[in-house]
């Protein structure tokens, strides 16, 4: 009788250990994916910044203006986190293309056309990296709020992660309420 109780306790502890290991690994895999996506996003954001900085003097010279995309020349750009830099560059990117739409003569500059092509290619890659990050954050945040992984997160101190877009945040809130 005593051996059965001890054996039962050992099996129960082993099962709990396995459950903890499985869910801890799920958290770790999500974290690794998010870190990989953040690194890719950082590279694409830096390339976007560099391309916009290369386009800036060309546009200023062609349109004879001095204050085009001033926000990207600010020293504070280097101190922004990924989310803030993404928002700033998204606005600058949209301003740049609005200026192109308003001034078709800019397309005569061959170097600017190459920059535009590189920007468009980089934007596709950036959107894909952000989507991968957001999808991984959805999975991670679902682990944070669902049972039994929500208990595991307490032991390891995992916290919800932020999204790159408000759209994903709304989708997650809807999923969380279900």
N, C-alpha and C positions, 0 to 999 in steps of 0.2 A: 504494500500500500504506500509506504513512504517513498519507495523508488519511483513509483508511478507519478507521485506528486512532484518529485524532484525532476523527473524526466519531462513532465508537462511544463514545469517552469522553464527548463532549459529550452524546450521547443518554442515556447512563447517569447522568451528573450531573443532567441535566434530569429524568429519571424519579425519581431520589432526591429532588430538590427538590420535585417534585410530591407525592410520598408524604409528605414531611415537612410540607408545607403542608396537605394533606388531614387528616392526623391531628392536627396542631396546631389546626386549625380545629374538629375534633371535640371536642378538649379544651376549647377556648374556648367553644364553644356550650354544653357541659355546665356549665361554670363560670358562664356568664351565667344559665342556667336555675336553677342552685342558688342564686345570689345573689338572683334574683327570688323564688324560693320562700322563702328565708330572710327577705326583707323582708316578704312576706305573712304568714309564720308569726309574725314579730315583732309585726305589727299585730294579729293574732288573739290572740296571747298577752297583749298589753297590754289589749285589750278584755276578755278573760276575767278578767284581774286586776281591772280596774276594775269589772266587773259583780259579781264576788265581794265586792269591798270595799263596793259599794253594798248587797248583800244582807246582809252581816254585821251591821250595826246593827239591821236589821229583825228578823232571827232572834234576836239577843241580847235585844231588847226583848220580843218575843213569848214567848220561852222563859225570860226572866229569868235569863240566863246572861251571864258576862263574858268567857269565854275561847274563844269560837267562832272558828275559823279564825285563830288567833293568828299562824300562820306567814306569812300574807300581809301582815301589818302590819309585819313586820321590815324595817328599813332595808337589810338585805343582799339583799333581793329585787331591788333595782335593779342589783346587782352580779353577778347570776347570768347565765351564758351561756344561749343558747336551750335547750339540752338540759336544763340544771338547772332553768330556769324552767318548762319544759314538764312535767317530772316533779313539781315542787312544785305547780303548778296542777292537774295531773291528780289528785293526791292530795286537794287542797283541793276540787276539783269533786266527787270521789267522796264525800268527807266531807259536803259540802253536801247532796248528793242522799240520802245515808243519813239525815241529820237530817230531811230532808223526808219520807222514807218513815216514819220513826219518829214524826213529829209532823204528822199530816194537817191540824191546825188552822192550820198556816202557810199553807195554800192559800187561806185566807180573806182574806189581805192582797193587795189588787189590785196594789199596786206590786211586791210580791214575785213575783206571777204573771207580770207583764211582764218582770221581770228573768230569771225562769226561761225564758221564751220566747226572750229575747235570748241567753241562755247556750246554749240548745239550738241556735239558729240559728248562733251563733258556733262552736260545737263542730263542727257539720257542715262549716263552712268551714275550720276548723283541721285537721280530719282529712283533708280533700281536699288542703290545702296540704302537709301532712306526707307524704301519699302521693306527691304530685308530687315533692317533694324526695327522698324515699327512692328512687323509681323512677329519678330522674336520677342519684343517687349510685350506684345499681347499674350504670348504663351507664358512668358515669365510672370506677368501680373496675374494671369489666371492661376498659376501655381501659388501665388501669394495669398489668394482669397479662397481657394478651394481646399476641401478636406481630403486627405490628411496632410497634404503638403503645407497648409497654413500652420500646422503645429511644428513641422520641421523648420519652417522659416523663423519661428521664434527662437529656436536653439542656435541658429546660425546668423541671426540678425539681418536677414534679407529684407529689403524695402522695395516698394513699387518704383518703377522706372518711368521717366517721362517720355512722351512721344515727340516726334518732329512736327506733327500736324495736328490740328484740333479735330480733324475728321476721325483720326484713329482714336483719340481720347473719347469722343462721343460713342464710337463703336464699342470700345471697351466698357464704358459705363453701362451701355445697354446689355452687354454680355454679363456683366457683373450682377445686374439686377435680376437676371433669369435664374 
